[in-house]
Amino acid sequence: MDQSQPNQYQLNVIFLPYPTPGHMIPMIDTARLFAKHGASVTIITTHANALTFQKAIDSDFSSGHPIRTQVLQFPAAQVGLHDGVENIKDGTSPEMLGKISCGIMMLQDQIELLFQDLQPDCIVTDMFHPWTVESAAKLGIPRLHFYSSSCFSNCACQLIRKYRPHESFVSDTQKFIIPGLPESIEMTPLHLEEWIRTKNYATPYFEAIFESEKRSYGTLYNSFHELESDYEQLSKSTMGIKCWSVGPVSAWVNKDDEKKSIRGHTEDLAKEPEWLNWLNSKQNESVLYVSFGSLTRLPHAQIVEIAHGLEISGHNFIWVIRKKDGDENGESFLQDFEQRMKEINKGCIIWNWAPQLLILDHPAIGGIVTHCGWNSILESLSAGLPMITWPMFAEQFYNEKLLTDVLKIGVPVGVKENKFWAIIDEEAMVRREEIMKAVVFLMGSGQESREMRMRAKKLADAAKRTIEEGGHSYNNLIQLIDELKSLKISRALEKSILDN
């Protein structure tokens, strides 16, 4: 992008991410896209969080893109945390999560001061910072609400909040249809987030988030027109909220990057890791990738069910397990299981961290088991893979419906209840038979699974086209930047008229 344009017309944008991987990764990628298209960008974050993406920012900056990070000190000691614990993913108990959230909230005054110092033309802030709508109003500039999941989930949640169809039920497992959606989507009260189902301590916070969206200039989605055009439309018409889909941002910003494989991870990969050799030995589309994202922690009993379900399915799999997931008695069970899978050459376990983009792009991968986090869904989609859906909490149950009922590229494993990982009980567990059934269906060669694969591949093509010059997401981003520039210019004109 030509940097020689006169400075007074350069757009100055602040991005304020929320420190949890599912929110932070797409927002950083979006900030980088703004800079690549000529906007001057500042990302506000804390030290430990900055470390996860600073390399990419430095490399963009040295390529001539006007982007930088403004780092704040996280108040770890004040909230009783160790140094470096600054991200929701570091929380291993509800109590610890509370402390991290508290630390994030304590930064508000410092962030406000930065807004005033940096004099931005626009602030793009994560939905979890609803207070920034006031900051933008004080500065007289637009605030963009960054929603890090699907348009579908935002629309569904807003409509359920508005019409409350679940409230007339005696039973939590009765099905209702979400009012106001173009498709007939069935859910049960148990699928809903707890703060909607029963008013709790979090309800006012989420209400504030939706209110702040209504008062924002508009909403930015990491999605794309070909994937969710009906819901993009619904967001604009029924909700009356301007919105721009500019995704998939990760695929876009890393389009020409050889190093995309190690995104968010500082260690370089070994030359030929064991899993790669193993994958290379497998037939095309014969391996299932199993991963539950960066926040989920499964109880040992559930891990045992997954292991048996995968084994009795008879299909090849790669399973990413974090060491913390297998507790003491879990360690020996998993070691025995890993050993057995090696002997029969059916499964490969990757401990702790896996280069997901690299694995999903491998021709041997034929599908994925996903917790329905939006980033994982987009990455699987971009690789043209159908999915087994295993939502856990938050908006993941809406995302499941988008995959299974709207796009028809997902097979549900049958999760009954929306529960944060800290509280999964025996009742809520998914049994090995259910897991096996879903795997055999998705990885088999039946007509339905073949059709799913074809639909997933079509969406992968659309995901590639939308971010090319002239594609929907590409045009949306350019149009948004131009619109924000026009606003800046008209504000400057008004000011000069008033001053004179």
N, C-alpha and C positions, 0 to 999 in steps of 0.2 A: 504494500500500500504506500502511496506517495505521502511522505511525511512533510512535504514542503508547503502544504496548505497553510494559510495565515493562521496564527495561533488563536486569534480571538474566535475563530469558527470551529476550533477543535473541541469536541465534546469531552467533558471531564466527568467521568463516572466512578462512583464508589460502589464496590461490591462488599456486602457483609454476609459471609456464610455462617451457617450454624454448625458447630463442630461435632458432626457425626458423619461417617463416610457416605451414607446414602444421600445426604444433603450437600456435603462439602464438595465431593468429586464433580458432580455436574455443574455446580455453581462456579468452581474454579475454571472448568473447561469453557463455560459461557463467558466468563470474564476475559479469558484468553482470546476467544473469538471476537469480542468487542474490540480488543486491542489490535488484533490482526486486521480489522476493518477500520483502523484509524482513530478509534476513540482512545483518549488518555485514561488509563485504568489504575485505580488503587484498590488493593484488596486488604481489608482490615481483619487481622486474626491474632492468635497468640503464638508464642515461640514454638512449642511442640507441634502445633498444627501446621505452622508455616513450613517446618522441616519436611513434611510429607509431599509438598508440591513445589518447593523453592527452586529445585533444579530446572523444572519446566519453565518457570517464570524467568529465571536468569537466561535461559537459552532463548526465550522469546525476546527478551530485552536486548540481548546481543545481536539478534537478527533485525533490530531496528523497530520493534514494536513498543509503543509507550506504555509499559506496564510495570508496576512495582508492588511490593508488599509493605504494609505499615503494621509493625508488630507491637502488641501490647503485652504487658506482664500479667500472666494469669494469677489471681490471688490464691494460690494453692494453700499456703500456710494458714491464711485466714479462715479457710473453710475446712481445714484439717485433712488436707490431701498431700501425698508425696509430690515432689517436684516432677513436672513432666506429665502428670495425669491431668489432661485438659480436654479430653475427647470422650463423648458418651460411650464409645466402644471400650474405653478403659475401665468402665464401671462393672464390677463383678457381683454387686449386690444392690438391692433397691436403695439401701442407705447411701452407698457410694455414689449411685446415680444422682441422688438428691443433692449431694455435696457438689458434684460437677455442675449440675444445673444452677445451683446457687452461685457458684463461682462465675458462671457465664453471665448471670443477671447482674452481678456486682460490677461488670465492666461497662454498664450502660452509660454512666456519666462521662467516663473517658472517651467513649465512642462519640457521644454527643459533641464533646469539645472538638474532636477530630473533624466531625462533619462541618463545624463552624470554621475551623482553620483551613480546611482544604477547599472550601467554597465549591462543591460539586455542582454540575448542571442537572444531575439525576442520581438517585441512590437505588441500587438494586439490592433488596435484602430478603433473606430467607423468611418464609412464612412464620418461623418460630421467633421472629423479632417483631411482633405486632406494634410495639411502641414506636418504631421508626416512622410510622405514618404521621405521627405528631411532629417528629424532627423535620420531615420533608415539608410539612405545612408551615412550620416556623421559618424555614429557609425559602419558602415560596417556589419549591422545585418539585418535579414529579417523583413519586416513589413507585418502583415496580416491585410487585409481589412475586417472589420466586417460588414456584410450587414444584417440588422436586419429584412429583409422581405423575400419573396419567390424568388427562383431562377427564376421562371417564370417572375416575375415583373422586375427583373434586366435585363433579356434577352430582354423582350418586349421593355423596355425603351431604351436599347442600340440600338436595331434595328430601332426603330422609330427615334432616333437621327441620325442614320447613313443614312437611306433611305428617311426620311422626307416625308412619303406618304400623310400626311395631308395638305401639302403646296399648292397642285394644286387645292384645292377646293374653290368654290365660297361660299358655305354654311357651317356653323359650325356644321350642323346636318347631313351632308352627311356621309355615312358609308365608311370606307376603311378597307382593310385587312392588318394586320401587316405582312410585308414581312419577310421571313426567318424562320418562326416558323413551327414546324411539324404539327400543327393543323391550320385550317382556323379560325382565330379569328378576328371578326369585332369590330371596335370601331368608334367613331366620334371624330372630333377635340375637341369638348367640354369635352370629357372624359379625355383629356390629361392635365398634370400639366401645370399651366400657363407659367412657365419658358420655356417650350418646345413650347407651342402653339404660344406665342408671346414673343420675346426676351424681358426680363425685367431686373431689378436690380439683380435678383437672378440667372440669367442664367450663368454668369461667375463662380459663386460659385459652381453650380452643374456640370458645365463642368470640373472644377478642381477636383471634387470628382471622376468623371469617369476617368480622366487622372491618378489620384493617384492610382486607382484600377489597371489600366494597368501596372503601374510601381511597384506594390506590389509583394511580393513573391506569394501571392494567396489570395483567398477570403474564408472566413468562413461563412457558412450559418446555420441558425437555422431552418433546414428543414431535410427531410429524403428521402433516395433513392426511397422507394416504393411510395412516394407521387409525386415526380417530377423527375424521372430518366431521362426523355427525355430532360428536361431543364438543369439538371446537366451536361448532355452530351454536350448540345448545348453551355453551358457556357465554357466548356473546348475546344471544337472543333472550333466552329465559332468565339467565342470571344477570344480564345487562352489564357484563364485565368485559372490557376490551381484553383481548388476549393474543399472544403471538407464540406459535409453536416453532421452535428453532432447533429441534433435535434431529437425530441423536447427536448430542454435542460431543460426546467422547469420540465417536467415529469421525466426526468432522474435524475436530481440532488435531486428532492424531493421524489424519489421512495420509500425510507424507512422512510419518515418523516411524523409523525402523525400530525404535525402542519402546513402542507402545506396550510391548509384552510385560515390561516391568513397572508399569504405571503404579505410583503410590508405594513403591517399595525400593529401598535404597541399595540392597545387596544385588550384585549382578548374578545372573544365573550361572550355574556350573556349565561346562562345555556341552555335554550331552547328558542331561539329567535322566535318571532311571525311568521316570514315567514316560519320557519322550521315546526312549528306545522301545518301551513296552507298547506305546501307542502305534509306533511305526510298524510293529509286528502284526497289528490287527487290521481286519478288513474294513473298507469304507463303511461309515455309518453303523458300526457294530458295537460301539461303546457308549454307555450312558454316563454322563458327568453328574455328580451329586455334590451340591454345595448349598449351605443354608445362610450365606451372607456373613457380615462382620459382627452383627449384634446377637444373633441367636445362640443360646446355650442350651443344649438338649440334656435331659436327665439320662442317666446310664441305662435305665430300662428301655427308653425309646431308642437308644443307640443299638441295643441288642436286637430290637425288632427290625430296625433298618438293615442290620447286618444279615439277619436270617432271610428277610424279604428279598434282598439283593441276591443272596446265594441261591435260594430256591427258584428264583426267576430263570436261572441258567444263562443270563446275559452278562457280557463283559461290562465292567464299570470302573470309573475312577472316582474316588470319594475323598473329599477334602475334610479332614477332621482336625479341630484344634486340640492341642494337648489338654487344655483345661476341660474340654468336654468329657474326656474319659477320666473319671476320678480314680482313686486307688484300685478298687476292684475292677474298674473299667479298663485300666491299663493292661492287665494280664489277659482279659477277655479279648481285647482288640489286638494284642500282639499275637495271640493264638490264631485269631481270625485272619490277620494279615498273612501269617505264615501259611495257613491253609490255602488262601487265595493264590499265593505265589506258587504253591505246589501244583495246583490245578490250572494255573495261568488264566484265571477268570477275572481277578480284580486287582486294583492297584490303589494303595492308600497314600495320600499326600498329607503330611502332617503340617498343621499351622497355616502356611500360606501357599497359595498356588497362583501362577501367572494365568489368570482366568481367560483373558483375551486370546492368549496364545493357544491354550488348550481348546477353546471353543472353535477356533479356526482350523483345527486339525481335521483332515478328511475322515479319520476313524470315528470321530464323535457323531453320534446319531440322534442325541436328545439330551435333555438336562432335567434333573429334579431341582426345582427352585422354590424358595420361600416367598416368591412373588414380590420381592423388592424390585422397584422400577428399574434401577441400573442394571441388575442382572437380567431382567426381562429384555431390555433394549439390546444388551450385549448378545443374548441368545438369538434374538430376532435378527440382528445384523449378521449373525453367522448362519441364519436360515434354519434354526433348530426348533422342532416342536418341544413341548414341555410337559413334565408331570408337575402339577401345582400342589404346593404344600404350604399355604399361607400360615403365618404365625400370629401377627398382631397388627395394630394400626390399620392402614388402608389396604393391606395386602389381600384381604378377602374381596374387595371390589376389583382389584387387579386380576384376581383369579377368575372372576366372572367375565371380565373383558377377554381373557385368554380362552376360556372354555365355551362361553355362550355367544360372544360377539365375533371374535376372530376365528374361533374354532381351530385353535392350534394347541390346546391344552387338555390334559386328562387329569381330573381331580383325584387326589389320593383319598379324599373323604374326611378332611379335618372338620370337626364340628364346632369348635369354639375359638373365638378371638381372645388370646391370652398372652400377656407378656411372658417372656421366657422364664422369668423368676418364679412363675407359679404354674407349671404344667404338672397336673396330677395323673395318676394311673388311668382314671376314667377318660381323660382327654387324649390318651395315646392312640397312635395309629398302629394297627396290628400288622404283623408280617404278611398275612394273607392279602390284605388290601394293597400293601406295597408291591407284592409280587404280581398281583392282578394288573396294576397300573403299568408296571415295567413291561410285562409280557404284551400288553395291548400296544403301548407306545413303540416298543422296539421290534414288534413283530412285523410280518409282511402282509397283514390283512389290508383289505381295500380302504377302510377308514383311516388307518395309520398312514397309508401311502398318500391319501388325499391331504392329510394334515401336513405331511412333509412338503407337498407341493405348495400348499398355502403359505407355509413358513418361508419357503424359498422365494416366493413372489414378494412377500413383505421385505425380505432381505434386499431384493433388487430395488424396491421402492425406497428403502432406507438409504441405499447408496445414491440413488438419483436425486433425492430431495435436498442433499447437501452440496450438490454440484451447482455451478453457476447456472442460474435460470430455474433451479428446483424450488419447491415451495418453501422449505426452511431457509434456504439461501436468500430468497426474495424477502421473506418475512423479516430476517435480521437487518438487511439493507434498508428496508422500508422503515423499521423501528428506529434505526440510528438516524436516518434522514428526518424523521418526525421529531425526534428529540433535539436535533440540531435546529430545526425550524423554531421549536419552542424557545430554545436558548436565544436565538436571534430576536424573536419578537419580545422576549423579556428585556433584552438589552435595549431595544428601541423604546419600549415603554419607559424604561428607567431614564434614558437620555432625554425623552420628552418631559418627564417629571422634573428632572434636574434643571432643565432649561426653563 
